[in-house]
Amino acid sequence: MVQEILKPKIDGIKYSLSDIPLKAVYTTEDLPGWDYETDLGDPGSFPYTRGIHHNMYLGKLWTMRQFAGYGGPEETNARFKYLLTQGQTGLSTAFDLPTLMGYDSDDPKAHGEVGVCGVAVDSLEDVEILYADLPLDQVSTSMTINGPAVIVLAMFLANAQKRGFDLKKLNGTLQNDIFKEYIAQKTYLVPPRPALKLIQDMMVFCTKEVPRWNTISVSGYHIREAGATAIQELAFTLADGFAYVDAGIEAGLEVDDFVPRLSFFFNAHIDFFEEIAKYRAARRIWARKLRNHYKAKDERSWKLRFHTQTAGCSLTAPQPENNIIRTAIEALAGVLGGTQSLHTNSMDEVLGLPTEKAAHIALRTQQIIAYETGVAGVVDPLAGSYYVEWLTNQMEAGACEYFKKIEELGGVMSGIEKGFFMKEIADAAYRFQQKLDSGEFTFVGLTGYKEEASGPKIDILKIGPEYEQRQCQRLEKLKQRRDNSEVESALCALESGLASGANSFPLILQAVKAYATVGEISNVMRRLWGAYREPSVC
């Protein structure tokens, strides 16, 4: 399958965005041996092709979780509160680049980036401000962070404890998918193997102490944004998921004790039916693997739960209002594909962080789909479509070919170290660029139907230097008033624990309670394990 779609194209044949050759019409002949019970099943029944709940959105709509974060914790807290008043049903936190990379706002490497692509978080004090007055025991909280994810989660939990919340009642998701960082996004701190040990430590801790928390959101989104096809996104994301299952078992956990708290995060790109087929295939593959290979007994372990975000890479700077339309179509694909939560991109995200108005339109897009279109009134209305079922099979077949290649390489970790994933994505991105350059694919307003324009005609949110100045001043004052001997003692204990192989999470939690910073804790890890340099690919 994978090799087939890379062959030179034949004139007159249409192709999906992932280069799958398409016919004009599909019939029963395109589904030889297809069986309703085996390949489809009822909604809420194995293998969950039609969705993980029997009544899907008739019982509960998807969580409307708009990604938010800019400037300092004060600004992001205000944006959270605004979105909740407008009908958002879950929090989703975006962090700035220094935080994602494990640097404090006063680090020279952070200069010019503080608060620019998300909220700046340096210490527990920032987290206290960030989530102030929010009902953390009633609203689900998502945090999109990976390299220093264990540090930020420790700060979140420490803040919750200070406010009197029972950790066992907290509900949320930590992205914490370090594999996709090495594969695509590149915001990592240390080499892959010690980074995975940090995740194992956190999984063990949360399984016992924060049982409702989704410890990893296995993320195909960034893999797709880096240039992967839908098949590659599906295959690489599920391969990462299986690798985390293996890691949890290696850490001594029972499959059914931790797998129900793994969730997924997929891209919703612009090829409508291909995206729907991708989600359906993902559920089927996961269910079969968990039941048949890992011998999971709890049905919750078989059910792949996922969040969806519309495709940032499909947005265009020219004619940015067109992005409202793209986002609506992509969001509809996520809903028809059975997502559990959804973020709709704002029309201005290709130009900067969302303005309040753009975020408002993006949220209203979800609400119009939910309440006006009628698509939430029927479970999996596309089931039985010859084309959709055929395309679902194609997605599964293509993913399975990749699983074989990854296994031959020695698994996900080995594939990362050999540069396999990076080269596959780079090749796919190059092929798509060729389609743009040749005119084979048209981006309306960008490569076709262009207009003369002197610049963007919409307001853009600008993050000025005052945010960085305020953040650095707060950090300086914190370091003056905290008990620095307690901080030093906690950091020494952490370094000893990391060196000995002890579970690091309680030690990180103790350090953040002493108000050790993200950068200080990250530097302990860097000193011990060194920096990571990815292999070159060509």
Order of alpha helices (4+ residues) and beta strands (2+ residues): alpha-beta-beta-beta-beta-alpha-beta-alpha-alpha-beta-alpha-beta-alpha-beta-beta-alpha-alpha-alpha-beta-alpha-alpha-beta-alpha-beta-alpha-alpha-alpha-alpha-alpha-alpha-alpha-alpha
